[in-house]
Amino acid sequence: MRRTRAKGAIGIGLALVLAIGAIGGWMFFRSDGDEQEPIVVGSTATPSMLDPGGAFDAGASALMSNLYQSLLTYEPGQEQPVPDAAESCAFTDNQLTVYRCELREGLTFSNGREIVPEDVKFSFDRILAMADRAEREDADDSIPEEEKFSFAGPVSLLATLDTVRVDGQDIIFELNKSDATFPFIVASTAGAIVDRENYEELEPRTDGEVDGSGPYVLTDFEPDQYAELAPNPDYDGVAEVSEYPIRVEYFTETEDASAEEMLARAWESGEIDVNDGKMPPEVMAELSQTARDYRFTESTGASIRVLGFNTREDAPMHDQALRQAAAAVLDREAITRRVQENTVEALYSLIPVGFTGHSTPYYDRYIDASPDALRDELEAAGHELPVQFDLAYSRGAANHAEAELIERQLEADGLFEVEITHYPWSEFVPAIYGPQPYDAYIIGWRADYPDPATFADQLVGPGDGLNTGYTSDAIGELINQTQAEPDRARAADAFRDIDDRASEAASIVPIWQDKRITLSAPDIAGIQHLGSNSGVWRLWELHRI
């Protein structure tokens, strides 16, 4: 269905007509007989790939949560995992080191093959195997750098997993230490079950095909353009199977428009039914919760924007004092106000609002720092100012303006000389996780599960989720304490301590926390359940009224 919205309904003067290539031909979506018309969802979060063993970006995780099934999942409004492909799951020891799940019988992949416990074991083992391959090749000087295996998969989520065993219909996970968060990880796309006969152990699948058992099957996919999904008639899990096919339209940067501008044009011209991406900040700022020609839902987001530093010895920002100076001169309020039009909230914590342990250590530690004192300290430490480093960035709302303002802020007092460079997302992510990451980079990080460990453990713990190279025995011990605490509320003080130590190290500096805003045509319902802190993208909740 093509909708027509009154010109200027959302306060922008963008063109109302999209190029045919940007539309992607969705109006010609194949239909037979009385099949339901597809619901078209617009997004700027393009997936890097469709293999849960090799992808660890928000766009991939969102789409894969519809195509694959994990042993556990989340229901709307719940923050605790519930069985999906599993009949039941539970720790079997008091130390929280042995987790046992019983696989439900009769489940099948979309290709018709029955799912067996060996598929589950294989799905976890291959993530560890690919990460091990990347580590071995990274250490092998005989392999040219450009030929080394670049792996950006979710291995950081499996830092506590030692071995996976099969016992009849049961899968037993043996952990190398106590980990109360392991059920959350099983429920994430790191726990997505793949067909061991169609996925290689040491290579991500790149043919654009999917063999999963989720609520949807993939009927067509064009990277960076669209994904067509049909309801899976054989899905057997906790979600209620939708009767509506889905077409996800992905909007990317062109020569004359950003991805956000492309999405805004498609929304205003009525080419999409649901808008679940980021439009330009000035457009988002004009949205109204009381508008009559579209539905609107807003919630505190589970995604943050951060400035990450390469802390390795040969990196220009290796010295902690330099990173602290950068954290001190970063003006988050100016970024959120002047660039993001107050559509996001300034963030002074790695653990965002809405998660246990949130505090403001990056404000408390750096609010009184003066440029003159910072200059004296750095010169006393032997640094020749300004210190030069490269700052990489890729996609994001107002990404160019944001990077330029951060560059100006860092250079304003003569402490740094920054060279900013924009990279395509397909190049940006592999480089960060490669053997030679950028000096510094601006990137988003979103919750993989509704627990503060998804930020604390992954960003400054042994998993090193953004490959900064930073490690801390003290933080590692605090993480051990939080992982051993089944009552997550009681771990709040330890999380605040982790955050405080992270602010001192400044290997990662938070910039802002997003607001999750989703729009839909008046005849579409279910957008309030589409996303949550769990990281699950519930396309099956969408329906027409």
PyMOL commands that set and color helices and strands:
alter all, ss='L'
color gray80, all
select helices_A, chain A and resi 20-23+26-28+58-67+117-138+145-147+154-158+182-187+189-191+259-268+281-284+320-329+332-339+361-366+371-380+399-411+425-432+453-460+473-483+488-505+527-529+539-541
alter helices_A, ss='H'
color red, helices_A
select strands_A, chain A and resi 39-43+72-73+82-83+86-91+98-103+161-167+170-175+216-222+226-231+246-250+274-275+295-309+344-346+387-393+416-422+440-446+508-520+524-525+543-544
alter strands_A, ss='S'
color yellow, strands_A
deselect
rebuild
show_as cartoon
